[in-house]
Each structure stands twice: as C-alpha cells, then as structure tokens.
Amino acid sequence: MLRGVILSFAVMAGAALAQEADEIGTEAGAGDVIENGSAAGLQAWMTGFRGRALAAGISSATFDQVMPGVAFLPNVIERDRKQDEFTKTIWDYLDKAVSEDRIVAGQKALAAHGPLLNQIEARYGVDKHVVLAIWGLESAYGLVRGDIDTPSALATLAYDTRRAAFFEAELIAALQILQSGVVKPAAMVGSWAGAMGHTQFMPSSYLKLAVKFDGPGKPDIWGDDPSDALASAAAYLANAGWKTGERWGDEVRLPAGFDYGLAGDRTQKPLSTWAELGVTRPDATPLPATGWAALLLPAGARGPAFLVYDNFGAIETYNKADSYVIAVGHLADRIAGGAAFKASWPRDLRALTLEERREMQSLLLTAGVYAGTADGKVGPLTVAAVKAFQRKHGLVPDGYPSLEILQALR
C-alpha cells in the first residue's frame, strides 16, 4: 500500500486511549521556542519531575537512562490545542473510517490472521470483527503504529498546563514499562499523544489491561506480531463489560410522528417498548421480542437512527466519541459482509465550529435551559438544553446542535 493511503487510514483514530497515528513532522531542537513552552522550560520542569517520578517507584537508573534523551515537541502542543477546534460531521468521519479501502483491507487482514482472531474471540468472548475494526481504525491494521518518541510526547504534554496531571501520570506509567524491560527506550514510539502499538494503548492501560497471548514474558504491543495487541484489545473490552454473542447496535427505522425526545439520553427501554412505539428494522420487519436498547440519533432527526446495546458502552470505554463507536461497529459489520446503512446522512449540514458551540451554550444559558458551562464541549447537558429549547419553540426535539438551532437562539 502507498504511504499516503496508509496515513489516510491512521488519521481517523480517536482520542483518550487511541490518538491519531500519523506523523507529527519536524521536532524542535534545543532552544526552539513556541508560544506554549520551550525546550529550556521542559528541562526545568524535568528537574522537579524527577523527585515525583522516584517517589512513584521509578529508579534513578531508569530515569537517568530515559529522561536526558527527552525532547520538547512543539507540534505535540499544537496538535493537542487543535483537538477542541477540530470539528467534523459524523458522515465525513465515517466516509474515511469505514471506507471501501479500509473494509477490503480488513477482510484481507481477517483472511491473514483468521486463526489468531478465532482464538482471541474464544478466549475473551469478544467478537473478532470488532477487535479487527479497532485494529483498523487505530493503526491501519498495524501499518501505521506511530513513530513519535513516547517519553518525549508525554513529557511535553505533562510540562504543558492544559492536562498536566493526566499526562504526567501517563509518563510515569511509560517509565514503569521501560523499567520492566519489555521494550527498549528507542522502540517505545507511538502517536503524538502517547498511544502505542497496533491497538494504540496508553501506558496506564497497558499496565492495567495488556495481556500476553501466548508463551512466557510480558505483552509486546510494539513489534510486528500483532498477537498481544489484539488480545489486549479484546481483554480491554471484556473488562469493560462486553457481552458475548450480542451486538453493538443496529440501524432502525422510526415511524412518522415519532417523539424524538425519547432519543439521545442513553436510557434503555425493552425492545418490546420500542416496537410498540413503531420502531422497526430498516426493512420494516419487527424488532426482536427480548432485550434492552437506547435510541441514538447522531445526526438528529434527519439522519440514521440506531438502537444501541450494552456493547456500545463497552466500545465507548475505548473512545467516548459516538462517531468512533459507530465506526468500530459498522466497520466490523462491513468486514463480516454486512450492508451499508440504509438511511442517508444530512450532508447539507455542517458541523459547528468551537466558537459557535460556545456561543450556542452561552445563548442556552441565557435562555435558562442549560446548566453547564460554555466550553464548546457538546455533552448530555447541551443535548438536553437543545431539546428543551426545541420543545419550547415547537421544533423537533432531537437535541441536535445544528446551525439552524444556533440561528434560532440568536
């Protein structure tokens, strides 16, 4: 495969446990300065960090072996700053996350690693296609695992003030991994945010949940053999409550006049209740008689609707974005031979910018329907506030924060 195609796969990997795996570009040399820090500043920070690392159990020998080689990476700060600015509609995301190229590559990976994936599924009870889909999203099936020095990336982010405590804890975890001897410092590379290996584990997740699939020793998620990384992803989902034999979710069709206010809050109802409300499969056949599910409208009333099950929540622990979870589930289904979604996405709409999201929240505060802060992060409180505003003004209460709602608020 061409490098450019491989990178197009990698850039769709999400945040938290699995960050983008594409190249970060040129690193700053000693003395380079940017607005959000400097190489000299990082060195001064490391002086204080040494005591905290040693108090956490890192030996002087490990610290002195690793930390002198750590470099300040200004592009890491830039990438972190852009995360809140980055906006993409779910359909634009899925176009790349579940592209035909990625589906075909996944089917080839399934053929190549079928026996291994079958064993992992049997051991951990997690659908092999879901494990494969995570692999595909996180590292393009192992082709793009990241090439950024992990201690440098984590030290840069820990020195920065935005999420210092989180990344300092991850840096200590990375030093613990290096101290164990499972990987050499030169081989500990990954994404700009410190996620590593085929399935992009953060260091703390590696320490807690990574598994050795076969034979003695510690889990190796960095090498070319994907066995430990794929088994670790399955173990992660099993630990998160994956229910063997159940699905992540299903596309459904809603009847005319449906109360869209019933969607979006993740409250599960019996499938029989959804059936009584007129919800069917896309081909209008009835839902199963048993089970529980919540209704999700990721693009509002004009886009596809989904009933999501407990396994949706298990995948969500890997990455909390609905778009990521839907991408994993749908890619798994497509690799297994499933069909594309039946309903169309509202492609005439665009995502709100960060400033527009903040403005919307401020206006919802003024309207007295929002109990959160104007931080631009759209979560349950924002969705509930949009629904309240929509109901008050006779609009469809789907909770979708569209430009139309922002204009109505103005």
N, C-alpha and C positions, 0 to 999 in steps of 0.2 A: 504494500500500500504506500501511496505517496505521503510524505510527512505532513503536507497541508491537510490532506483528508483526515489523517490521524488526529491532528490537532483540532479539527472541527468536531471530532467526537469528544475530545477531552474537555473543551471549554464549557460543556453543558453540565459538568459535575457540580453539585451544590455546595453549601456552606456547612459549619459545625464539624461533623466527623469527616466530610469529604468535600474538599475545596477543588477549584479548577486545577487541572494538571498541565496546563500549557506553560510554555517557557516564560520566565519573568523578564528576561532581557539583561541588559548590562548592569552589573553591580557597581556600586560606588567604591572607589578606592579610599585609602586612608586620607582623612582630612576633607573629603567631599561633604558639603553641607546642603541640606534642603530645609524647607520651612518647618518640617515636623521632626527635626532632630539632626544629629551629626555623628560621624564616626567617633569623634572625641567624646561626645556625650554618651555614646554607648559604652565606651571604655570606662568612663567614670561610673556609670550605672553598674557595670560588672564588678567593680570594687565592692560595692555594697551587697550585691547579689551573692558574692562568694560565701559570706557568712550564713546567709539564708539557705544556700544550697548544702553547705556542710551540715547545718542543723537538721536538714531533711534527710541526711544519710548519705550524701554524695561524698566520696573520699577526696582527699586533696589530690591524690594521683589522677583520678578521673577528671576532676575539674581542671587541673593543670595540663592535662593531655588535650582536652577538648576546647576549652574556652579561649585560649590565646589565638586559636585559628578562626574564631567567630568574627564575621564582618558585618558592618552596618549595611543593610539593603534598602535604600530609599524607595525602590519600586514596590517593595513589600508594603510600606506605609501607604504609598499611593493606591495600591490595589485594595487595601483594607478600607481606606477612606471612600473609595468608589462603591463599596458594596451597597450602602444605603441609596446612593444615587442611581444605581443600575436598576432600570425598570424594563420589563419585557412582558408582553401578554403571554398567557399560558399557551395559546396556539402557536405563537412564534417559538416558544421554548420547545414545545412538542414536535414541531416541524423538524428540528435538529436532533432532539433527544430520541425520537422514535422514527428516524429517517429510514428510508429503504436500505441505504448502505449499512446502517447500524443493525437493522433486522437481519440482513443477509450475513453480515459478519458474525452476528450472534448465533445464527444457525450453523455456520461453519465451526464456530467455537464449540457448539454443542456436539457436533459430529466428532471433533478432535478430542474433546475431554468428556465424552459421554460416560464412560465407566467411572471416572473420578466423581463427576457430578451425581451419578446414581448412588455412589457410596456415601457421599456427603448428605444427600437427601435422606437416605435410610438411617444414617446415624443421628441427624439432628431434627428430622421431621419437617424441614423447610423445603418448599417447592424449588427444585433445581433451576427452573426457568427464572424465578425471582433472584436467586443467587447470581445467575448468569447475567441478568439485566443490571444488577448493581455493578458487577464487574465491567459491563459495557459502558455504563454511564461514568463510572469513576476513573477508568484508565484505558478506555477503548480496548477492552479485553486484554489488558496487560501491556499494550504497545506504548502507552504514554503514562509512566508512573511518576513523572516529575523529576527534575534534575537540580532542584534548589537545595543547598545545604540546610538540613533541618534545624540544627542548633542555631545557625545564623538567622534563619527566618523567625524562629521562636524568640530568640534574644532581641531581635529588632522590634517585634511586636510587644514583648514584655517591657522593654525600655520605653516604648510609646505609652501614652497615658490612657488611650481610649478603652482598652480591655486588658490592662496590665496584669491584674491578678490572675485572670484566666490563662493568659499565655505564659506567665511565669510558672504556674503550676504545670503546664504542658512541657516547658523547658526542663524542669526538674524531672518530670517523667521520662523525657528523652535521655537525660543524663543517667537515669536509673537503668534504662535499656542498654545504653552503651557500657555502663559499669558491669552489666551481666555478661557481656562478651558475645551476645548473639549476633551483633553486627559491628563492623568497624566504623569509626567516625567518617571515613571517606565514602562509605557506602550508605550512610544514613542521609538519603536525599528524598525529596518529595515535592509537594506543592508549595506555593508561596505562603500558605497558612500553616504548614507543618504536618499536613496529612500525608501518609506514607503508604507505599506498596500498591499492589494490584487493586485492593479494595479501599484504599485511602483511609487507613486508621489513624486517628490522632494518637499521640504517645500514651495518654492516660487510658484510652480504650484498648490499646494493645496490651497494657499491663493487666487490665481487668478481664478482658474477654478473648484475647487471641488464643488460639489453640494449635497444638502440634497435631497434624492429621495422622501421621504415621511415623513410627520409629521414635528413637530417643531424641533428646535435645529440646531446645526452645523454638517457638514458632518463627519461621523465616518468611516474612511477607515482602521482602525486598528483592529476592532472587528471581530468576526466570521461571522457576517451578511455581505455579500458582496454587498448589495444593493447600498449603497452610493458610493463605489469604482467603481462599474461597471457603474453606472450612470455618475460618474465623468469622466471616460474614454470616454464615449460617448459624454459628453459635451465638453471634450477637443478636440475630433476630429471634432465635429460640429463647434467649434470655429475656428478650423484650415481650414475650408472651405470644409468639407465633402459634397459631392453631393449625395443627397438621390436617391436611385434607380440605381446608377451607380456602376461599378466595380472598383477594384484597378488596374487590369491589366489582360492580357491574354497571354498565350503562343502562339507563331505563328511560321510558317514555312517560311523560306526565300528561294528564288529561286537560282538556280545555277548562278554564275556570279554576285551576288548581291554586290552593293557597300557598304561595311561595314563601310566606312567613314561616312555614314548617321546616324550611331547609336552612342549613348553614351553621347550626349551633351544636352539631355533633351529638344531639340527643337521639339515642337509638330507640326505635319502635319495632314491635314484631313485624315481620314481613306480611303477616296477615292483615295488620293495620294499614300498611302502605297499599296493599291490594284493595282493601275496602275504600281507600281514597282514590282509587283509579289508576295507580301506578302499575305499569306493565313492563315487560321486556320490550326492546326496540321493535320487535316484530309483532307486538300487541298480544303475545301469549302471556299467560298468567305467571306471577312470581311463584317461587317455591312456597309451600304451605308453612314451613317452620324456619326459624332463625330470626335474628335481630339485625337491624341496619340503620344507619343515619343517612339522610339525604344531603348530597353535596352539589352545589351549583357553582363551579369555579369560574364561570363567565356570566353569571347571572341568569335571568330567565330566558335569554336569547341563545344560550349555549347548551351543550350537552348536560344531562343530569346523570348523577351517579348515586347508587346505593352503595355505601362503603361499610365494611365489616371490621371486626377486631383486628384482622391482619393489616388493615390500612394503618392502624395505630402503631403496630409493630414496625412497619417500614418507616413510619414517621419519626421514630426514635433515631433513625439513621440520619435523617434530614427532615426538618419540620415543614418545609415548603410543600403545600398541596401539589404544586406543579411537579415537584420531584417525585412524590409518592405515586401520582398518577402515571408519570413517565415510567417508573420502575414497573408498575403493574401492567401497563399497556405494552411496554416492550417485552415483558415476559410472555404475555398472551400472544403477541405477534410472532415471537420466536417459536412458540409452540404451534403456530399455524392459525391463530385466531384472526378475526377480521378487524378492519379499521372501525373507528367509531362511526355510528350511523348519522348522528345529528351534526349539523355544521356549526362552526365557531363564528361569532360575530366579528368578522375580520375588518369591518368598517370602523370598529372602535380602536382606540389606542390606550396604552397604559398611562396613568397619571405620573407626572414627574414627582420627585421628592418634595419640591416646594408646593406643588399642587395638592399633594396628600396632606402636608402640614396645614395648608390653607383650609382644606376641607374639614379637618379636625378642629381647627380654630372656629370655623363657622358653625360646626355642630355643637361646640361648647357654648357658643353664643346663643344657639337655638335651644339650649337646655336639654339636649338629648344625649350628650356624650359625657362620660365620667372619667375619661382618660386624659392624656396629655397630647399636645400637638407635636409629636415626634416623627410623624411620617410613616410610622410602622402600622400597617393595617392588620389588626387582630380582631378577636371576638368583640371587644368593646366598640371598635369602629364599625364593624358589620352590624351590630345591634343598633347603634346610633343611626346608621343609614336607613335601616329598616324602620325605625321609629319615625324618621323624617319622611320616608316614603309613605307610610300609612297616614300620617298627618295630612299629607297633601294629595292623597288619592292616587299615589303611584304604585306600581307593582312592587311589593316589599321583598325583593330578592336580596337586599343587602349589598349589591354590587357597587363599589365606589367608582362610578363612571364619570366622565367629563360632563355628561348631562346632569348628574346629581350636583356636581360642583357648581355648574352654571345656575341651577335652580336655587342653591344655597346663596349664591351671590345676589 
